Amino acid sequence: MTNYPFVKFHFQVDWGGTKIGFSEVTGLKVETEVVEYSDGASLEHSSIKMPGRVKYENITLKRGTFKSNNEFFQWWNATKLNKPDRKTVTINLLDEAHQPVVTWEIKNAWPVSVESTDLKAEGSEVAIETLVLAHEGLTIRSN
């Protein structure tokens, strides 16, 4: 039996129990800051590097624009100064049997921007809207 890597186009996004179809998800990145420290008594005359704070990139979600579907804007409008409407967002990469193989769980996500589609008279592309989420944690697990 030959093993192949999973395809990246078969995924689902769930927030607050609602499964929503998206055409693109980006920003699934976690990074540890590097802290440099120099000791004056060190014989090496160079700094050492230590792990510091963890940083999370904003998550960008893109989907087609549909009639009477403005969940992006409703969530963004519910975000008030110092009281964002935080949600857990789960993103699953699916296998051929539609079962999750990799899961990204986004903790305390809230919308920082919503972008409507651009309009072009001679274009024939699908109208795409974009939602950008800030969050406080990203957990990645293989299922």
Backbone hydrogen bonds in HBPLUS format (Angstrom, degrees):
<---DONOR---> <-ACCEPTOR-->    atom                        ^
c    i                          cat <-CA-CA->   ^        H-A-AA   ^      H-
h    n   atom  resd res      DA  || num        DHA   H-A  angle D-A-AA Bond
n    s   type  num  typ     dist DA aas  dist angle  dist       angle   num
A0094-LEU N   A0010-HIS O   2.83 MM  84  5.53 173.9  1.84 155.0 155.0     1
A0012-GLN N   A0092-ASN O   3.00 MM  80  5.42 149.4  2.10 145.4 155.0     2
A0092-ASN N   A0012-GLN O   2.93 MM  80  5.42 165.9  1.95 159.2 163.9     3
A0020-ILE N   A0013-VAL O   2.90 MM   7  5.62 159.2  1.94 156.4 163.5     4
A0014-ASP N   A0090-THR O   2.80 MM  76  5.11 156.3  1.85 153.0 160.1     5
A0090-THR N   A0014-ASP O   2.80 MM  76  5.11 167.5  1.81 156.1 160.1     6
A0015-TRP N   A0018-THR O   2.97 MM   3  5.37 156.0  2.03 148.2 149.7     7
A0018-THR N   A0015-TRP O   3.05 MM   3  5.37 166.8  2.07 116.7 120.0     8
A0023-SER N   A0062-LYS O   2.74 MM  39  5.67 147.7  1.84 139.4 150.1     9
A0024-GLU N   A0062-LYS O   3.31 MM  38  5.09 152.8  2.39 136.8 133.3    10
A0062-LYS N   A0024-GLU O   2.90 MM  38  5.09 157.2  1.96 154.0 153.5    11
A0026-THR N   A0060-THR O   2.92 MM  34  5.16 158.0  1.96 146.7 153.6    12
A0060-THR N   A0026-THR O   2.85 MM  34  5.16 165.6  1.87 143.0 147.9    13
A0029-LYS N   A0027-GLY O   2.72 MM   2  5.35 134.9  1.92 108.3  93.6    14
A0057-GLU N   A0029-LYS O   3.29 MM  28  5.62 170.5  2.30 148.4 150.3    15
A0031-GLU N   A0055-LYS O   2.95 MM  24  5.21 160.2  1.99 154.0 157.9    16
A0055-LYS N   A0031-GLU O   2.69 MM  24  5.21 169.8  1.70 164.0 167.8    17
A0033-GLU N   A0053-ARG O   2.82 MM  20  5.46 176.9  1.83 167.2 166.2    18
A0052-GLY N   A0033-GLU O   2.75 MM  19  4.91 144.2  1.88 160.4 154.7    19
A0035-VAL N   A0050-MET O   2.86 MM  15  5.14 178.3  1.86 159.3 159.9    20
A0050-MET N   A0035-VAL O   2.81 MM  15  5.14 158.3  1.86 148.0 155.6    21
A0037-TYR N   A0048-ILE O   2.94 MM  11  5.35 155.8  2.00 150.1 157.3    22
A0048-ILE N   A0037-TYR O   2.80 MM  11  5.35 158.7  1.84 155.7 155.1    23
A0042-SER N   A0039-ASP O   3.00 MM   3  5.32 165.5  2.02 117.3 121.0    24
A0059-ILE N   A0133-LEU O   2.95 MM  74  5.07 150.2  2.04 146.7 150.7    25
A0133-LEU N   A0059-ILE O   2.75 MM  74  5.07 165.4  1.77 154.2 159.4    26
A0061-LEU N   A0131-LEU O   2.82 MM  70  5.20 170.3  1.83 160.8 164.2    27
A0131-LEU N   A0061-LEU O   2.87 MM  70  5.20 160.8  1.91 154.5 160.6    28
A0063-ARG N   A0129-GLU O   3.07 MM  66  5.63 157.7  2.12 156.2 163.1    29
A0129-GLU N   A0063-ARG O   2.80 MM  66  5.63 160.8  1.84 170.3 173.4    30
A0065-THR N   A0127-ALA O   2.82 MM  62  5.53 143.4  1.95 149.4 149.8    31
A0074-GLN N   A0070-ASN O   2.97 MM   4  6.27 157.9  2.02 153.5 160.6    32
A0075-TRP N   A0071-GLU O   2.94 MM   4  6.06 163.9  1.96 153.3 156.5    33
A0076-TRP N   A0072-PHE O   2.97 MM   4  6.20 165.2  1.99 151.6 156.2    34
A0077-ASN N   A0073-PHE O   2.78 MM   4  5.87 159.1  1.82 148.2 154.2    35
A0078-ALA N   A0074-GLN O   3.05 MM   4  6.18 133.9  2.26 136.8 148.2    36
A0078-ALA N   A0075-TRP O   3.15 MM   3  5.11 130.6  2.41  94.8 108.0    37
A0079-THR N   A0076-TRP O   3.13 MM   3  5.38 156.8  2.19 106.5 113.8    38
A0083-LYS N   A0080-LYS O   2.92 MM   3  5.09 164.4  1.94 124.3 127.6    39
A0087-LYS N   A0109-ALA O   2.86 MM  22  5.17 151.1  1.94 138.6 148.1    40
A0109-ALA N   A0087-LYS O   2.79 MM  22  5.17 147.4  1.90 160.8 152.4    41
A0089-VAL N   A0106-ILE O   3.05 MM  17  4.99 156.3  2.11 138.4 145.0    42
A0106-ILE N   A0089-VAL O   2.71 MM  17  4.99 176.2  1.71 164.6 165.1    43
A0091-ILE N   A0104-TRP O   2.86 MM  13  5.10 164.9  1.88 152.2 157.3    44
A0104-TRP N   A0091-ILE O   2.83 MM  13  5.10 164.8  1.85 154.4 159.7    45
A0093-LEU N   A0102-VAL O   2.88 MM   9  5.21 166.5  1.89 156.3 161.0    46
A0101-VAL N   A0093-LEU O   2.78 MM   8  5.78 162.5  1.81 169.9 169.7    47
A0095-ASP N   A0099-GLN O   2.87 MM   4  5.46 148.6  1.97 142.9 151.3    48
A0098-HIS N   A0095-ASP O   2.97 MM   3  5.17 155.4  2.03 115.7 117.3    49
A0143-ASN N   A0101-VAL O   2.87 MM  42  4.83 163.5  1.90 121.0 126.7    50
A0103-THR N   A0141-ARG O   2.84 MM  38  5.38 164.3  1.86 161.0 166.5    51
A0141-ARG N   A0103-THR O   2.96 MM  38  5.38 156.8  2.02 151.9 159.1    52
A0105-GLU N   A0139-THR O   2.86 MM  34  5.13 162.6  1.89 149.6 155.2    53
A0139-THR N   A0105-GLU O   2.99 MM  34  5.13 163.0  2.02 144.1 149.4    54
A0107-LYS N   A0137-GLY O   2.86 MM  30  4.94 169.2  1.87 143.5 146.9    55
A0136-GLU N   A0107-LYS O   2.92 MM  29  5.53 172.8  1.93 162.2 162.7    56
A0110-TRP N   A0134-ALA O   2.99 MM  24  5.61 150.2  2.08 151.9 158.0    57
A0134-ALA N   A0110-TRP O   2.98 MM  24  5.61 160.2  2.02 168.0 162.6    58
A0112-VAL N   A0132-VAL O   2.83 MM  20  5.74 165.9  1.85 153.8 158.7    59
A0132-VAL N   A0113-SER O   2.95 MM  19  5.24 166.3  1.97 151.6 152.8    60
A0115-GLU N   A0130-THR O   2.78 MM  15  4.95 163.9  1.80 148.1 151.7    61
A0130-THR N   A0115-GLU O   2.83 MM  15  4.95 163.6  1.86 147.3 153.0    62
A0123-GLY N   A0120-LYS O   3.20 MM   3  5.32 161.6  2.24 108.1 113.5    63
